[in-house]
Amino acid sequence: MPGSLAPGAAPAFLIKADLPDPGAPRFVLADQKTMYGGKHLRLGDRVFVFASETQGGEGLCALGQVTALQATPRLPGLARQTPRLSLSIERLASPRRRLGRAELKPFTDWQDGRPETELNFKFYRQATNKLGGISAAAAAFLWAHF
């Protein structure tokens, strides 16, 4: 992995989304649901990108950097709303090996502290597409795929 892409102490994020072209050089995503601290995403942050398998994708497809970001306005009259973001992500790298639902599904002991379990719990336990924060251990695990 080139030094300019090396992991650092910055927060790590993952997005699982419906991607019409998982091999695209740029992803433009509107109104993405945020969970697990995903609303704290900032311009320039790096994001691990997963193509949603419930929508025909194959899981981990890119490491990218946020190049545009805008909060989606809340709808009036609704007391509880999940924060949503619209964003653009520029591809920095493609994974060297597959990582998706099949590889993460066996990790279901929610208390074992493994990065695979964290990813399964946050992003595959429910089929919902989402943008969320991940731990340093989960980020290191994902970095190993690039």
Phi, psi and omega in degrees: 000128178302147182303327182292344180256359185300144180295150179227200182272359181294154177303150180247144182226156176224140173235133172247120187213164173283111183244109179301327179225090181298345179265005184296153177285344181214143177243128176246115188235127182257142171050053181276130179294136177250141176213166175053041177084009180299336180292350180270004177302142181229161174306137179089345179295149175270145184224132170277128187251126176245133173275120185303122181287337176287350179239027174093359179280179183237020179092216184305123183229347183193158162249129182224176178233136181289123181248344175209146185204133177211132176289138176279128179300144177287150178280133179293144175089356177253121184290315183247119178221135175286128177301142179231150179230145168254136186208161171240138181233126176266130180293131174254327183201158175247147182292151177274338179215161185288143170210119180204199183305314183301321181284331184264339185304323181295344185270087186239005175277090190302347182255007187279349177076006181282145178297325178298321180293318177302314181295318178297314182298311186284326191242346181236344179301323172243148183284354184302133171287144183195163174246127182211161175279151177229160181287166176299324179294318178294321178296317179298319177300315180292321178304326182295347179271359182245000000 
